[in-house]
Amino acid sequence: MRRHDQQLLEALGRAAVPKLSEFDEQALSTTMWALAKLTIPNRTNQMLIDGIVLELLNRDANLHQQGLANISWSCATLRIGDPALLSALAG
C-alpha cells in the first residue's frame, strides 16, 4: 500500500470513530469486514475496530445473518477474542 493510501485510511478511521453511533448494524458489520479484509494493522484501524466492538455491545445489536457472518469472520480474521462480543454473537 502506498503511503498516501495509508494516510487516507487513517484519516477516514479518525473521522469515523466519533460517528459510529450513527452507523446502522449493516454499516458497522461492513466496516469491520472491510478492515479485516485490508489486514493493515495500525493504531487508527485498531481504534475503529475497538469502537465498532463497543458500539455493537452497547446496542445489544440484533444482527441479521449477513451482519452476524461479517462480524464473526472479521473477529476470526483479526483475532479478536473479546469474551463479551463473542458471547453476544453466539447467542
Solvent accessible surface area in square Angstrom, and as a share of the most:
residue,aa,sasa,rsa
1,M,130,0.58
2,R,158,0.58
3,R,180,0.66
4,H,107,0.48
5,D,38,0.20
6,Q,35,0.15
7,Q,87,0.38
8,L,106,0.53
9,L,39,0.20
10,E,46,0.21
11,A,44,0.34
12,L,100,0.50
13,G,2,0.02
14,R,131,0.48
15,A,56,0.44
16,A,19,0.15
17,V,45,0.26
18,P,103,0.65
19,K,106,0.45
20,L,7,0.04
21,S,79,0.51
22,E,136,0.61
23,F,48,0.20
24,D,81,0.42
25,E,57,0.26
26,Q,135,0.60
27,A,37,0.29
28,L,0,0.00
29,S,1,0.01
30,T,63,0.36
31,T,33,0.19
32,M,0,0.00
33,W,98,0.34
34,A,39,0.30
35,L,14,0.07
36,A,0,0.00
37,K,125,0.53
38,L,70,0.35
39,T,82,0.48
40,I,38,0.19
41,P,126,0.79
42,N,33,0.17
43,R,200,0.73
44,T,14,0.08
45,N,7,0.04
46,Q,90,0.40
47,M,88,0.39
48,L,9,0.05
49,I,10,0.05
50,D,78,0.40
51,G,16,0.15
52,I,0,0.00
53,V,14,0.08
54,L,107,0.53
55,E,29,0.13
56,L,9,0.04
57,L,55,0.27
58,N,110,0.56
59,R,70,0.25
60,D,119,0.62
61,A,28,0.22
62,N,140,0.72
63,L,29,0.14
64,H,158,0.70
65,Q,160,0.71
66,Q,123,0.55
67,G,9,0.09
68,L,66,0.33
69,A,53,0.41
70,N,22,0.11
71,I,0,0.00
72,S,47,0.30
73,W,108,0.38
74,S,0,0.00
75,C,3,0.02
76,A,76,0.59
77,T,46,0.27
78,L,48,0.24
79,R,216,0.79
80,I,31,0.16
81,G,53,0.51
82,D,47,0.25
83,P,108,0.68
84,A,56,0.44
85,L,3,0.01
86,L,76,0.38
87,S,75,0.48
88,A,55,0.43
89,L,28,0.14
90,A,92,0.71
91,G,99,0.96
